[in-house]
Amino acid sequence: MADTSTPGRSLTARHVGGVYGRSLVAQIRAITEYPADFWVMASAGVMWNVLQLAFLTVLFAAVPDVAGWDYHEMVMLAGLLSVAAGSTALLCDGVWSTGGMILKGEIDYRITRPAPVVVQVATTHIGMQGFGEVGFGLVMVVFGWIGAGLGLAAVPVGILGILCAIVIEGALITVFCAVNFWIKGPMSPFAFMLIDLQNSAMNLPLGLFPAGVRIVTMFVVPVAFVNFVPVAVLTGHLSAWWLIGTPLAAVASVLAAVGIYRLGLRSYDSSGH
Amino acid sequence: MASIDVALATISFKRKIAYKTTWLFSVLFGGWSLLAGLAVWSNLIGDGELGGYDWQSMKAYLIIGFLTSTLAWAGADWEMANRILDGLVAVDLTKPIDFQRARAAEYIGGMAASVPAAVLGTVAAVLIFRPAPPASPLAAALTVLSLLFIFPLAFGINYLSVLACFVTQRYLGIQWARDCFLAFFSGMMVPIALMPVWLQGVAWSLPFVHFTTTPASIYLGRVDALGGLGLIAAEAVWALGLWLGGRLIWNQLVKKVTVHGG
């Protein structure tokens, strides 16, 4: 029915960036109006990570390593995933509303505005649990980093890993929320599945899983590049060549997100038709 | 149970299965955690044992965790949360129906929609992975009884967490925090037996432990019949306590509801 762009007007990156920035700033202003909401949600995000750390601490009190990975390496793994997931909540949490907006026909209004629909939807909300997740996730990364004996020389690789992790995570969640254009429902079960898959398996070394899982998480739905590959390269479990795949996975994920959302909008037929 | 409760439960049941593809996928993907758990603990336990669990009993433990988590996370908590977030709760206050009781009926109706798939998934997992059998026929019967208490316990915990929406603008973060608490303190992530003693004390003083550790302990004979009955009694007490706690907190938080700024 519609495209992500508006005919007759070219959407420059500057314009799109401006719309995104202003929409996000508007959400931040809204947050300051509800301080209780902020603290409850940020604490929820911290609690999530505290329990992840507790899980690893309990586990490693019973076993010396998991598939060759030690405690600090696995804390980094969990920390990086948390930073990526939390950043997604802060930067594009609105994509979770895609399914609900499709059901209620709320995409209609956004199609008429001179900005990409995906940007408008993504900035309808900020997941404030993200503040806690990113904050404590970074603490876990640094704690694991120091404990694993990584020095300052590896910091550029770490920063690249974090930036790509944020982009891949946000793009993949957008892809899986866009499935609601075809499989209607108020919730986003595919995006929940992605999060579930990451929380179940990507906090652990991939070597534990059958080859099929490794192939899918690296080359089909590249969640391995969010946290496993960067941490494995940093800690020497994978060769440095794998690092090239991280920005490539980021670019591929963004292209997939934009393309699938665009396709979804073409098949969008508003509500009740 | 009044006919209104049955009617609300039926509506919730039908709403849950209205979007059949969504419903089917959300149940199917629940099996992913089970497979990941089996891969991890198979590697960690090998031919030995951890926390008193050998591989056979760990398989039974994980399958029970799959069954209970599929049930526990299938209720209509989002519908409850949205009533508060959207302000529909103001309309509910004008209805001659008790809010908590109505939401309980809806929640149990939503959970019931997941029972067939959860049971089928469990039977398939048992046939494929061949876990340890129940310690005795009595243990099997008590396990089923303890599983039934998951319905009121899940509602109680979800209702309390949903009430937080009176002071927040969004439910997602609350849901994830609660689910993480449930996964950790129920023993789904790591068995309680592996935790340090003080943390075991914390876990056993919370209601979450009854979602996995209690039915698994009864099933595997880690507690005798009397111990099993004691645990089931604890579940009953928690179900009642959470119900009364929910009512108490509702009475305080409902004062926050304003209609058209009045």
Interface residues (C-beta under 8 A of the other chain):
Chain A: Y34 A36 D37 V40 M41 S43 A44 G45 M47 W48 L51 Q52 A54 F55 V58 L59 A61 A62 V63 V66 A67 A89 D93 W96 H125 G127 M128 Q129 I183 K184 G185 P186 M187 P189 F190 F192 M193 D196 L197 S200 A201 L204 L208 F209 P210
Chain B: Y19 T21 T22 F25 S26 F29 G30 W32 S33 A36 G37 A39 V40 N43 L44 L50 G51 W78 A164 V167 T168 Q169 R170 L172 G173 I174 W176 A177 C180 F181 A183 F184 M189 V190 L194 M195 P196 L199
